[in-house]
Amino acid sequence: MHKENAIRVGDVIYASIGHLGPAFFTAMDVKTGKILWQDRSFSHASFLYADNKFIVLDEDGTLGLASPAATGLNVHSRVELLGGTAWTVPTLVGSTLYVRDRRSAMALQLGQ
């Protein structure tokens, strides 16, 4: 099994889980280990959690904003941002989001 990072929100652990193929964005119950849902919106995604939303960067360089729900991932927006393989977890410092792929790095100023 391959996963980028995992984040616990309440009693749910979120991770991008898979190996040698699709890596589904997965929600797992922390108490039972039961998979609650899997979503294919982002493959091999690294992400962070801020303001009740996930800022997601998948391995193809697509950046997205999504919220977890009981039935799946609600994707609010997505943009193809980076051109290379992006495996680094996005970093948020104040209102500046840092993302990188294997060739370049970006600092994005987020609005209020």
VENQUI-V373039 format. One line per field, one symbol per residue. ss: DSSP state (a for helix, b for strand, c for the rest). psi: psi as a letter, one per 30 degrees, with the letter a starting at -180 (. if undefined). A space follows every 10 residues. Layout:
ss: ???
psi: ???
This chain:
ss: cbbbbbbbbc cbbbbbbbcc ccbbbbbbbc ccccbbbbbc ccccbbbbbb ccbbbbbbcc cbbbbbbbcc ccbbbbbbbb cccccccccc bbbccbbbbb ccccbbbbbc cc
psi: kkkdlkkkjb gkkkljkakh akjkjkkkkf efgkkelkkg ekkikkllkk hglkjkjlff gkklklkkle fakjjelkkj elfakjfkkl kkjbgkkkll affllkjkjk l.
